[in-house]
Amino acid sequence: MKLKYTTLLLFGTLLLTAVSCKKSLVEINQNPNASQTAQPDYLLTGAIKATADTYWGTANNMDASLLFVQYWAKIQYTDPDRYIYTNTSFQELWTVGYGRSVINLNQIIKLADAQANPNYKGVALVLRSWVFALLTDNYGDIPYTQAANISEHLTPAYDKQKDVYFAILDDLKTAQASLTASGKPILGDVIYNNNIALWKKFANSLRLRIALRIADREPDKAKQVLADIQAESSGYISTNTETAQLVYLSSPNQNPISNLFDTRDDYRISKSVVDKLFALNDPRLPVYASKTKDATTNTYVGIPNGLLMGDASNLGFTKTSKPGTYFLAPNAPAVIISYAEILFDRAEAAARGFTSEDAADLYKQAVTASLKQYGIADAAISTYTALPAVQYNAANYKKSIGEQKWLALFGQGLEAFAEWRRLDYPQLAPAVAGTLNGKLPVRFIYPGTEQSLNGVNYKAAVASQGADVLTTKLWFDVN
């Protein structure tokens, strides 16, 4: 009996220690000389910067989605271009998305309610919706309802992708109602500098994007979202100057791509996109690609995706093209959602019968807006849009929109990856020496930390969604 009592006492002590552990750690780690309440403006700037950096940076963009959609290719260290990854390869989007972005945006929402400043709340909801969209677009089922609330949910359950998209749409509708141009100002806004009218347009533009993301599965819901936006009347992003983006500064706050190319030389532009630009005589070619260092017949030379390292390097570092200098500049913007994208989305919504707008006219406006985004002259735009290969084909709107949208989204790897999966255009060939049995990736694999730290919920998500591999299609990806 004495032994049993001692064992029970020890177990109880350990249990109480575990329960109080988080609280004790919080108390121990408080700085007595610093405020324990963060200011919303600092949190806002930090959340925008952290999300943009990972969205535009190496792990998710340069070593993954830019390769998947064949904007870029690797001339050295070609494993990612051949779809060879570990369970830590896709960890950054998850850890930054939840650990720095969502948690800080949730705190802004709490502070906004406490300070009676609904504009902070609206902006935080818009940004949080973008972060959750990035997460579910790439992983599928993810924690949403229980996410970033460690005091109550140390191991959060995963929500189904459909439910996440629906919840995002609800959040964006709430954001739209919270944002008031005549309301209290906000600070720390490095996207629109406290222009709340533009944040309302940004919110609606994300609603349009998500409505089309679910359109093949839930057309009635998508159509209703667009009707709600029209009734609300704040509109969408409507000029290139209204594009939602983070414009970087000089070092140390330079664009992540610029930062990488300061010290590395293992990326080139993909042959797939170069060939398409050449075929259309597209005036964006010298924007998207740099001239080869050594003189070559075509001046701009892309390399096939997924070569063995020796085969890639044998093409010659000075005889192949890096991405264009526009994208390598320190202050190159991380585009979140562009005017051209919105016009393509409106064209698609019209083509699907969700609105009564003119799909062909909106498509032409979209192509024009993309070229103007990069300073292409009007005469060149007129010539380009008149080409039979560029003109809108109502009989196959997914092909017309998919191919031109792919060109317009150049550099936005994660968004292009989602749209390519949804529209199934352009039709890309798998990597030359790919490791997926002739298939291309259609998702990110979950971080290995989910298996070790949230194993029960991870296994439930995999059982529901399918194997945790690059070739498992997500709910929105119908065809």
N, C-alpha and C positions, 0 to 999 in steps of 0.2 A: 504494500500500500504506500509506503514511504517513497519507493522508487517511482510509482505511478504519479504521485502527487508532485514530486520534484520535476518529472518530465512535463506534466501539464503546466506547471508554473513557468518552466523555461519556454514552452511553446507560446504561452500567453504573452510573456515578455517580448518574444521575437515578433509576435503579431502586432502588438502595440507599437513596437519600434518601427515596423514596416509602415503601418498606417500613418504614423506621425512623421515619417521620414521627409516627405516633400515639404511639409510645413517647417520642419526644423532647418532644412537646407535653405529655404527662402529667407528665414530669419537670420541665419548665419551669414548669408551672402549679401545682406543689405549694407549699403555704404552709408554710414551715419552722416557723412558730409555732403551727400548728394540727394537731390529730389527723387522720390520713388514714383512720381507721377510724370510720365513722359508727356511732352507737349505735342499736340496733334500735327503741327506744321513739320516738326522734325520727323515724326513717324511717317508722314505722308511722303516727304522727299525720299526718306530711306526706303520705303516700300516700292516706290516707283523705280528708283535706281537699282535696287536689288533684283526686281523682277525683269527689268529691261536688260540688265547685264546677263542674266542666265538665259533669257529668251533670245538674245542676240549673240551669245557667247560660244564657247568651244564645245562643251559636252552635248548640248541639245541642238545646236545649230550647225556649227562647222564640222563636228565629228559624227553627226547623225542626220538630221532632216535635210540639210543642204546636199548631202550625198544621196539620200533616199530618192529625192525628187530630181536629182541629176542637174543641179545648178553648178555644183563644185565637184571636183574629183581629187583623189590623193595621188601625189607623185612620189611620196615617201611614206613609210609606216602605213601601208595600205590596208591593214586589217579592218578598220571601220568601213572602208569602201567595199570590203568583201563580206560585210555583215558578221564579222567576228567580234563579239562583245562578251563582257563578263557581267555578273549581276551587280557590279558597282558602276557600270558604264552610264546608266540612266538615273543615277541617284540624285544628281544635282537639281533637276527640275522639281523633284519630290521634296527634297530637304529645304531648298530655298522657298519653294512655293508654300509649303506648310509652315516651316520654321521661321521664316523671315517676312514673307509677304502676308499670308492670311492672318497670322497671329498679330502683326502690327496693324493691319486694316481692321481687324476685330476690335482692337484697343481704340482706334480712332472712332469707331461707331459708338463705343461706350462713352468716350469723352464727349462726343458730339451730343449725345442724349443728355449727359450731365451738364453741359455748357449751353444747351438749347441752341445749337448751331446745326440745323439740318443739312446745310450745304456740305459740311464735312462728312456727314453720314452718307449723303448721296454719292459723293465722289468716292468714298471708301467702298461703297457697294458696287459701283461701276468697276473699280479696279479689282475688287475681290472676285467679281463675276468673270473678269478676263482671266485671272489666275486659275480659277476652278475650271474654266473652259480649256485652258492649256493642259491642265492635268488630265481631265477626262478625255479630251481629244486624243491624247497619246497613250494613256494607260487603260482607259475604259472605265470599269467600276472603280470607284475611289471613295475614301472617307469624305463625307460632306456634312451630314447631320451632326456627327459627333467630332468633327475635325477641329484641331487646334484648341481643344479644351481639356488640357491635361489634368486639371484638378478633378474633373468628373469622368473623363474617358481616357484613361492611360493607354488603352488599346482600342482605338476607334473601329467601329464596324464600317464596312464598305457599303455605299449606296450603288444601286444599279445605274448605268450610264443614262438611261432614259430619265430616271428620277433626278439625276444631277442636272441635266439640261433643263428640265421643267422647273427645278428650284432656281436655277440661274435666271430663267425668264421671269420668275416671280420677283427675284431680288432686283432685277433691272427695272421692273415696273415700279417697285417701291422706291428705287433710286430716282426715277423720273419724277415721282410725286414729291420727293423730299427736296429736290433741287429747285431753288427759287432765285431768279436773277436779281430780285430786289431784296433778298435776304442778307444775312450776315456774311461778310467776306471770309475767305479762307487764305491761309498763308502756306508756303511750302509746295505750291502747285507748279511743278517744273514742266508741265505739259501745256496747260492753257492759261497759266498766270491769272487765276481767279476769274476767268470768263465762264460764268455758270451757264450761259446760253449754249456755249460750245460743249460743255459737259453733258447737257441735255441731249444734244445731237449725238455725242459719243455714245451715250446710253442707248439711244434708239438704233444707232448703227450696229452695236453689239447685239441688240435684240433681233435685228434683221439677219445678222450672221448666224446666230443660234437657231433662228426659225428655219433657215435653209439647211442647217446641219441636220435637223430632224425631219426634213420635208419628205424624204423617201419612206420614212417609217410612220410619221404622224402628220400627214398633209393638212388635216382639219385644224389641228393645233397651230401649225405654222401659219395657215391662212388667217386664223383668229388673231394671232400676234400682230400680223401686219395691219389688220383692221384696227386693232387697238392703237397702234402707232399713228395711223392716219387720223384717228379721232382725237388723239392727244395733241397733235399739230405742232410739236416742236421741230419736226423735220429730222433729216439726216445730215451728216457731213456733206457739204454742198460745194466746196471748192478745194483745190489743192492746199490752200493756205490753212484750211481747217483740219487737215490730216492729223490724227492723233499719233504723236511720236515724241520720243525723248531725243532732243538734239544735244549731243555730247560736246564737251569742251576740250581743251588741251590736256595733256598729261598732268596729273594722274587720273583725270576724269575723262579720258578719251574713250572712243568707241572700242569695244572689246576686240573687234576684228583688226582695227588699226594696231592695238596693243600687241596682238599675237604676231602680226606680220613684222613688227619691229625686230623680232628675234628668231622667227621660224620661216621656213620656205618649203613647206610640204603640201601646199594646196595649189591646185590649178582650176581653171574653169572647165566644166564638163563638155565633152564633145557633143553630147545630146543637145544642150542649149545653143552652143555655137553653130551646129549644123542647122538648127531651126532658124536662128537669126540670119544666117547666110541665105537659106532657102527663101526667106521672105524679103531679103534685102532690108532688114529691119534696122532703122537708124539708132536703135538702142545698143547695137553691138559694141561700139567703142566706149559706151558707158559701162556696160556689164563686164567687158573683158579688156585687159591691158594688151598692148602690142607685145609681141615676143621680143626679148632682149636682142637676140640675133635676128637679122633679116630672114624672113621666110616667105614662101610663095603667097600665102594667104594673109599674112600679117597677124591674124588672130588664130590661134591653134588651141583647141580643146583636147583633152585626153579622155579616153574611154573610162567609164567607172569600173572599179573593181579589178584592176590589173594586179598580178603578182608584183612584188616590190621591185624586182629586177627589171621586169618588162616595163614598168612605169618609169623608173629612173632612166632607162635607156632611151626614152623619147627625148630627153635632153631638157635640163632646167632652163636653158636660155632659148630653147626653140619651142616652148609651150607658153601659154598665156596664163598669167595670174588673173584673179578677179580685177575689175576695173578700178582705177584710182579713186573714183567717186566713193566706192565702198571701203577703201583702205584709208581714207582721210580720218584724222583724229576726231573731227566734229561731225562725221557722217551720222545721220539720225537712225535710231532704232524705231522703225515704223511699226505701230501697233495696228492701225486700221486706216487705210488710205481712201481718198475720194474715188479713185479708180475702182477699188474693190466694191465700194457701195454702189456704184453705177452698174458693175457686173451683177451684183446681187439683185438690184432692182430689175435688171433685164431678165434674170432667171426667174424671179418671182412673177413677172409678167408672162414669161413663156410657159410657166406652170399653171397659169390661170388664177393666180392668187390676187392679182391686181389687174386693173384695166389700162395700165401704162403700155407704151409702145416698146416692145422688147428690142426690136432692131435698132431703133433710134437710141435707146439707152446703151446698147452694146457699142454702137459707134462712139457715143460720148465717152464710154469707159476706155476704149482703146485710145481715144484722143487725150483723155485725162492722164493716162499712164505715160504717154509720150511727152506731154507738157510737164509732167512731174520731173522729167530729166532735161528740160530745156530744149526739146526738139522744135525746130522752126515750123511754122504753120504750113509752108509749102511742102516740106517733107512729110508732114502729117497727112495732108490731102492726098499726096501720091500713095502713101502707105495704105490708108483706109479705103482707097479705090481698088486695091488689088483684089482679084477674085478670091484668092486664098485667105484673105483677111475678112472679107465681107460675111455678114451674119447668115447662117443657114438655119432657117426656122424648122426644117425637117430633122435637124440634129443639133438642138441648141446646146446640149451638153458638150459636144465636140467644139463648137465655135467658142463658147464661153470658157470651157475648160482649157483649151490651148492658149487663148489670149490671156486668160487670167493667170495661167502658169507663167507666162512671160512677164506680166505686170507685177506679180508677187516676188520677183527675183530678189533674193536676199532674206526674205521672210520665210525661213525654212519651215518652222512649225506650222504656220498657217497654210503654206503651199502644200505641205504633207497632208494636212486634213482635207484640203479641197481636191487634191489629186485622188485621194481615196474615195471621196464622195462622188465626184463627177466622172472618174475613170478616164480622164484625158489630162494630158497627152498619154498615149500608149507607150510606156517606157520598157525597154529591154532590161532584164536583170543584169547585175554586175557580171563582167566577163569571167572572173574566177570566183563568183559568189558561192556561198556555202549553204544556201537554202534550197538546194535541189531545183534550181530554175525559177524560184519565186523571189519577189521583192518583199521587204519588211512592210507590215501594215499596222504596227503598233510598237510602243516601247515595252520592254519587260519591267516588271516591278523591281524596285531596289532590293538587294539581298537582305537589308535590315528589316524589311517587312516580314520576311520568312522567319528571322530569328527573334524579333521583338514583338511581332503582332501575328504570330503563326496561325492562330485559330481563325481569325478574320481573313487573313490572306488565303488560307486553304478554302474557306467558304466562297471567296470571290472567284478563285480559280475553278472551283467546282461548278459555279454558276455561269461563268463567262467562257471558259475554255482554257486550254493549256497556256501556261505563262511562257509563251514563245513569241518570236517576232512575227510569225505567220498566222496568228489567230486573229480573225477579223473582229472588229468591235461592232457594237449594236448599230451604230449609225451607218456603217459601211455595208450597204445592202448587196451590191453586185460584185 
